[in-house]
Amino acid sequence: MFSRRLPPHAELNALSQAVDALRAEGAQVADLTESNPTRAAIPYPAGLLASLADAEALHYEPHPFGLLSARGAVAEDQSRRGVRVDPAHVVLTASTSEAYSWLFKLLCNPGEAVLVPRPSYPLFEHLTALEGIRAHPYALEYHGRWAIDVDSIAAAPQDVRAVLVVSPNNPTGSYLNEEELQRISNLCRERRWALVADEVFADYPLEAEHPLTDIAARSEVLSFTLAGLSKAVGLPQLKLGWCIAGGPAPERDAALAALEVIADSYLSVGTPVQVAAPRLLQAGASIRAAIQERIRRNLTTLRAAVRRYPACDVLRAEGGWSAVARVPATRSEEQLALHLLRTERILAHPGYFFDFSREAYLVLSLLPPGDLFDDAVARLLRVVNS
């Protein structure tokens, strides 16, 4: 009855079932997986959402790529990172996931493939399946920092049409560096691949100095940079993302012309959020600063706590909202995560959720309030070292 494109959707895994059962009982859980800033006691400016009520939103004048005023605001916002973007190269979407969907439609025929990083956030398998294409993994390896194994990209199947990079990656926190970008760009040029750069966490450097960002604006090959209000302004509920096209002008312009057909078929972005976009992006600075202060503070706390336990380590986190803790492999990651939840009411993501190649890792969000984070981390480390 149903399409083969539908990803597997079996019953919840054991950890999710255990969380749901505890919350149904009214138990308080220290959630070290929280990735929603609106639930993390981040301060937001008073009147932030007032611009959503602008009377201009009563007028509906759809454009496939979105209102020029909103696209101009996105382009102008990129200038704070030292790049110039033409508003004509900005495509508004309802989310980064939708941007991926449109790019897969643009770049791939059914059954073809895109290259995706591993470990990384477990979303690509679903997004590609829904478009009738395949996600083929390439490796990130840790040698004091997470680095892309470019050889694993070079060994890709012949039906690959694009390389996806997440910079900084979620959850490893690794930014693409200049050498990696050059080597990947060379492969893209040789094999006529497009480069898709997910930069939703680009505004949040941690242990990286002068990280490489805005890849499409700097690229020598057909490229697309994805981001949105969800992370750039800490407002995931407003559903506004964007895709910036870059690379050689003939290829970029041909891609935009084709994307216009796709975008015009959906017209998915609401008018109120587009009208509000200039003011929301202007207000984003204080929100980003508050998030940045929180994640830096919690990473410092985590590193100090881990120093008391030589069997544990926190891997280098160049950017993003997560930290990866390497812990003693005295039991499986799932058993450890379930034990933490049942005995300490602490929820942490096991590494296998993100396709880490070996055990044992825990992935911890750096967003929770400091008092909750400090207490949960102290108890977590006592348990994993016991």
C-alpha positions as CSV (number, residue, x, y, z in Angstrom):
1,M,0.0,0.0,0.0
2,F,2.8,2.4,0.9
3,S,5.7,3.8,-1.1
4,R,9.1,2.1,-0.9
5,R,10.6,5.6,-0.3
6,L,9.1,5.6,3.2
7,P,12.0,5.0,5.7
8,P,11.8,2.2,8.3
9,H,9.6,3.4,11.1
10,A,9.5,0.5,13.6
11,E,8.7,0.9,17.2
12,L,10.8,3.3,19.4
13,N,14.2,2.1,20.5
14,A,14.7,1.0,24.1
15,L,16.0,4.3,25.3
16,S,13.1,6.3,23.8
17,Q,10.6,3.9,25.3
18,A,12.3,4.2,28.8
19,V,12.2,8.0,28.6
20,D,8.5,8.1,27.6
21,A,7.7,5.7,30.5
22,L,9.5,7.9,33.0
23,R,7.9,11.1,31.8
24,A,4.5,9.4,31.8
25,E,5.0,8.7,35.5
26,G,5.9,12.4,36.1
27,A,9.6,11.7,36.7
28,Q,12.0,14.6,36.3
29,V,14.8,13.8,33.8
30,A,18.0,15.7,33.5
31,D,18.0,16.0,29.7
32,L,21.6,16.2,28.3
33,T,20.2,15.7,24.8
34,E,18.3,19.0,24.7
35,S,18.9,20.8,21.4
36,N,15.9,23.3,21.5
37,P,17.1,26.7,22.9
38,T,13.5,27.7,23.6
39,R,13.5,25.0,26.3
40,A,16.9,25.8,27.7
41,A,16.3,29.0,29.6
42,I,18.1,31.1,27.0
43,P,17.1,34.8,27.4
44,Y,15.3,36.3,24.5
45,P,14.7,40.1,23.9
46,A,11.4,41.4,25.0
47,G,9.1,42.0,22.0
48,L,11.2,39.8,19.7
49,L,8.2,38.3,17.9
50,A,6.2,41.6,17.6
51,S,7.4,41.9,13.9
52,L,5.4,38.8,13.1
53,A,2.2,40.9,13.4
54,D,3.3,43.5,10.8
55,A,0.3,44.5,8.7
56,E,2.5,44.0,5.6
57,A,2.0,40.2,6.1
58,L,-1.6,40.6,5.0
59,H,-0.5,41.0,1.4
60,Y,0.3,37.8,-0.4
61,E,2.8,38.3,-3.2
62,P,4.5,35.0,-3.6
63,H,7.9,34.6,-5.2
64,P,9.5,31.1,-5.7
65,F,12.6,32.1,-3.8
66,G,10.9,34.3,-1.2
67,L,10.4,38.0,-0.7
68,L,13.3,40.1,-1.9
69,S,13.3,42.0,1.5
70,A,13.8,38.7,3.4
71,R,16.4,37.4,0.9
72,G,18.2,40.8,1.1
73,A,18.2,40.5,4.9
74,V,19.8,37.0,4.8
75,A,22.4,38.2,2.3
76,E,23.2,41.2,4.5
77,D,23.5,39.0,7.6
78,Q,26.3,37.0,6.0
79,S,28.4,40.1,5.9
80,R,29.2,39.9,9.6
81,R,31.3,36.9,8.7
82,G,33.2,38.8,6.0
83,V,31.5,37.5,2.8
84,R,29.3,39.3,0.2
85,V,26.2,37.5,-1.0
86,D,23.9,38.6,-3.8
87,P,20.3,38.4,-2.7
88,A,19.5,36.8,-6.1
89,H,21.5,33.8,-5.0
90,V,19.4,33.2,-1.8
91,V,16.6,30.7,-1.8
92,L,14.2,30.7,1.2
93,T,12.8,27.4,2.5
94,A,10.7,26.4,5.4
95,S,13.6,24.4,6.9
96,T,17.1,23.0,6.2
97,S,15.4,19.6,5.7
98,E,13.3,21.1,2.9
99,A,16.4,22.7,1.4
100,Y,18.0,19.2,1.3
101,S,14.8,17.9,-0.3
102,W,14.8,20.5,-3.1
103,L,18.5,20.0,-3.8
104,F,18.1,16.2,-4.0
105,K,15.3,16.8,-6.6
106,L,17.6,19.2,-8.4
107,L,20.8,17.1,-8.5
108,C,19.7,13.4,-8.4
109,N,17.7,11.0,-10.5
110,P,15.9,8.2,-8.6
111,G,18.3,5.6,-7.3
112,E,21.4,7.8,-7.4
113,A,23.4,8.7,-4.4
114,V,24.9,11.5,-2.3
115,L,27.8,11.3,0.0
116,V,27.1,11.9,3.7
117,P,29.5,12.1,6.7
118,R,29.7,9.4,9.4
119,P,29.4,10.0,12.3
120,S,26.8,12.6,11.9
121,Y,23.2,13.5,12.9
122,P,20.9,10.6,11.9
123,L,18.7,12.5,9.4
124,F,20.3,11.9,6.0
125,E,19.1,8.3,5.7
126,H,15.4,9.5,6.0
127,L,15.7,12.5,3.8
128,T,17.4,10.6,1.0
129,A,15.0,7.7,1.2
130,L,12.0,10.0,0.9
131,E,13.5,11.4,-2.3
132,G,14.1,7.9,-3.7
133,I,17.9,8.2,-3.6
134,R,20.7,6.7,-1.4
135,A,23.0,8.1,1.3
136,H,26.5,6.7,0.9
137,P,28.7,7.4,3.9
138,Y,32.3,8.7,4.0
139,A,34.3,8.7,7.2
140,L,35.3,11.3,9.8
141,E,38.3,10.1,11.8
142,Y,39.6,11.4,15.1
143,H,43.3,12.1,15.4
144,G,43.3,14.9,18.0
145,R,40.6,16.6,15.8
146,W,37.9,15.2,13.7
147,A,39.1,15.1,10.0
148,I,37.4,14.1,6.8
149,D,38.9,10.9,5.3
150,V,39.0,12.3,1.7
151,D,40.1,8.9,0.4
152,S,36.8,7.5,1.4
153,I,35.1,10.3,-0.7
154,A,37.4,9.5,-3.6
155,A,36.3,5.8,-3.4
156,A,32.6,6.8,-4.0
157,P,30.3,4.8,-6.3
158,Q,29.9,6.1,-9.9
159,D,26.3,7.2,-9.4
160,V,27.1,9.8,-6.7
161,R,25.9,13.3,-7.6
162,A,26.8,15.5,-4.6
163,V,28.9,15.6,-1.4
164,L,27.3,16.8,1.8
165,V,29.5,18.4,4.4
166,V,28.2,19.5,7.8
167,S,30.4,22.3,9.2
168,P,30.6,22.3,12.1
169,N,29.4,18.7,12.1
170,N,26.8,17.5,14.5
171,P,27.8,16.0,16.9
172,T,31.6,15.9,16.4
173,G,31.8,19.7,16.2
174,S,34.4,19.7,13.4
175,Y,34.6,22.5,10.8
176,L,35.7,21.8,7.3
177,N,39.2,23.3,6.9
178,E,40.9,24.8,3.8
179,E,42.9,21.7,2.9
180,E,39.8,19.5,3.1
181,L,37.7,22.0,1.1
182,Q,40.4,22.1,-1.7
183,R,40.7,18.4,-2.0
184,I,36.9,17.9,-2.0
185,S,36.4,20.7,-4.5
186,N,39.0,19.0,-6.8
187,L,37.0,15.8,-6.7
188,C,33.7,17.7,-7.3
189,R,35.3,19.4,-10.3
190,E,36.7,16.1,-11.7
191,R,33.5,14.1,-11.3
192,R,30.9,16.9,-11.8
193,W,29.5,16.6,-8.3
194,A,27.9,19.5,-6.4
195,L,29.0,20.4,-2.9
196,V,26.3,20.9,-0.3
197,A,27.4,22.6,3.0
198,D,25.2,22.4,6.0
199,E,26.3,25.4,8.1
200,V,23.5,25.7,10.6
201,F,25.9,25.8,13.6
202,A,28.5,28.0,11.9
203,D,27.9,30.9,14.3
204,Y,29.0,28.9,17.3
205,P,32.8,28.2,17.4
206,L,34.1,26.6,20.5
207,E,37.7,25.4,20.2
208,A,38.4,26.6,16.7
209,E,40.1,29.8,15.8
210,H,38.9,31.6,12.6
211,P,36.9,28.6,11.3
212,L,36.0,28.4,7.6
213,T,32.4,29.4,7.0
214,D,30.1,30.5,4.1
215,I,31.5,27.8,1.8
216,A,29.2,28.4,-1.2
217,A,30.2,32.1,-1.3
218,R,33.9,31.1,-1.5
219,S,33.6,27.9,-3.6
220,E,35.2,27.1,-7.0
221,V,32.6,24.5,-7.8
222,L,28.8,24.5,-7.8
223,S,27.9,24.7,-4.1
224,F,25.1,25.4,-1.7
225,T,25.2,26.6,1.9
226,L,22.3,25.8,4.1
227,A,21.3,27.6,7.4
228,G,18.3,29.1,9.1
229,L,16.6,30.9,12.0
230,S,16.5,27.7,14.0
231,K,20.2,28.0,15.0
232,A,21.2,31.5,13.8
233,V,18.6,33.2,15.9
234,G,17.6,30.3,18.2
235,L,14.1,30.2,16.9
236,P,13.3,26.7,15.5
237,Q,9.5,27.3,15.7
238,L,9.5,30.0,13.1
239,K,10.4,27.7,10.2
240,L,12.6,29.8,8.0
241,G,15.7,28.4,6.4
242,W,17.8,29.4,3.4
243,C,20.0,28.0,0.7
244,I,22.8,30.2,-0.8
245,A,24.0,29.1,-4.2
246,G,27.6,29.6,-5.3
247,G,30.4,28.5,-7.6
248,P,31.1,29.3,-11.3
249,A,28.4,31.7,-12.6
250,P,27.1,29.6,-15.5
251,E,26.6,26.5,-13.3
252,R,25.2,28.5,-10.4
253,D,22.7,30.4,-12.6
254,A,21.6,27.2,-14.3
255,A,21.0,25.6,-10.9
256,L,19.0,28.6,-9.7
257,A,16.8,28.6,-12.8
258,A,16.0,24.9,-12.2
259,L,15.6,25.5,-8.4
260,E,13.0,28.2,-9.2
261,V,10.8,25.6,-10.9
262,I,11.0,23.4,-7.8
263,A,10.4,26.2,-5.4
264,D,7.5,27.6,-7.4
265,S,5.8,24.2,-7.0
266,Y,5.8,24.5,-3.2
267,L,5.8,28.1,-2.1
268,S,6.1,26.8,1.4
269,V,7.5,29.8,3.4
270,G,4.8,31.8,5.2
271,T,4.6,35.6,4.6
272,P,4.7,36.7,8.2
273,V,8.1,35.2,9.0
274,Q,9.5,36.6,5.7
275,V,8.3,40.1,6.5
276,A,9.7,39.8,10.0
277,A,13.1,38.3,8.8
278,P,15.1,41.6,8.7
279,R,14.2,42.5,12.3
280,L,14.6,38.9,13.6
281,L,18.1,38.7,12.0
282,Q,19.0,42.0,13.6
283,A,17.9,40.8,17.0
284,G,19.8,37.6,16.5
285,A,23.1,39.0,17.9
286,S,22.0,39.0,21.5
287,I,20.5,35.5,21.3
288,R,23.6,34.1,19.7
289,A,25.7,35.7,22.4
290,A,23.6,34.2,25.1
291,I,23.8,30.7,23.5
292,Q,27.6,31.1,22.9
293,E,28.1,32.0,26.6
294,R,26.1,29.0,27.7
295,I,27.8,26.4,25.5
296,R,31.3,27.7,26.2
297,R,30.6,27.8,30.0
298,N,29.2,24.2,29.9
299,L,32.1,22.9,27.8
300,T,34.6,24.4,30.3
301,T,32.7,22.8,33.2
302,L,32.7,19.4,31.4
303,R,36.4,19.5,30.7
304,A,37.2,20.4,34.4
305,A,34.9,17.6,35.6
306,V,36.4,15.0,33.3
307,R,40.0,15.8,34.4
308,R,39.1,14.0,37.7
309,Y,38.5,10.8,35.8
310,P,41.5,9.7,33.8
311,A,39.5,6.9,32.1
312,C,37.3,9.5,30.4
313,D,38.0,12.2,27.8
314,V,36.2,15.0,26.0
315,L,37.1,15.1,22.4
316,R,38.0,18.3,20.7
317,A,34.9,20.3,19.9
318,E,35.6,23.0,17.3
319,G,32.0,24.3,17.2
320,G,28.3,23.5,17.6
321,W,26.2,22.7,20.6
322,S,27.4,19.2,21.5
323,A,30.4,17.6,23.2
324,V,31.5,14.0,22.6
325,A,32.7,12.2,25.7
326,R,34.8,9.0,25.4
327,V,34.0,6.8,28.4
328,P,35.1,3.3,29.6
329,A,33.6,0.5,27.5
330,T,32.5,-1.6,30.4
331,R,29.1,-2.3,28.9
332,S,27.4,-1.5,25.6
333,E,26.5,2.2,24.9
334,E,22.8,1.3,25.0
335,Q,23.2,-0.5,28.4
336,L,25.1,2.5,29.8
337,A,22.5,5.0,28.5
338,L,19.7,3.0,30.0
339,H,21.5,2.6,33.3
340,L,22.0,6.3,33.5
341,L,18.4,7.0,32.8
342,R,17.0,4.4,35.2
343,T,19.3,5.0,38.1
344,E,20.1,8.7,37.8
345,R,17.3,10.1,35.7
346,I,20.0,11.4,33.2
347,L,19.3,11.2,29.5
348,A,22.4,11.2,27.2
349,H,22.7,10.1,23.6
350,P,24.8,6.9,23.1
351,G,27.4,7.2,20.3
352,Y,25.7,4.6,18.1
353,F,22.8,7.0,17.5
354,F,25.3,8.9,15.3
355,D,27.0,5.9,13.7
356,F,30.3,6.2,15.6
357,S,32.5,3.4,14.3
358,R,33.4,2.1,17.8
359,E,32.3,2.3,21.5
360,A,32.0,3.8,24.0
361,Y,30.9,7.4,23.5
362,L,28.2,9.6,25.0
363,V,27.0,12.7,23.2
364,L,26.1,15.6,25.5
365,S,24.2,18.8,24.7
366,L,25.9,21.9,25.9
367,L,22.6,23.9,25.9
368,P,21.1,23.0,29.4
369,P,21.1,25.6,32.2
370,G,24.4,25.6,34.2
371,D,23.0,24.2,37.4
372,L,21.3,21.3,35.7
373,F,24.3,20.6,33.6
374,D,26.8,20.7,36.4
375,D,24.8,18.3,38.6
376,A,24.0,15.9,35.8
377,V,27.6,15.7,34.5
378,A,29.0,15.1,38.0
379,R,26.6,12.2,38.6
380,L,27.1,10.8,35.1
381,L,30.9,10.7,35.5
382,R,30.6,9.0,38.8
383,V,28.4,6.3,37.3
384,V,30.5,5.6,34.1
385,N,33.6,5.3,36.2
386,S,32.1,3.1,38.9
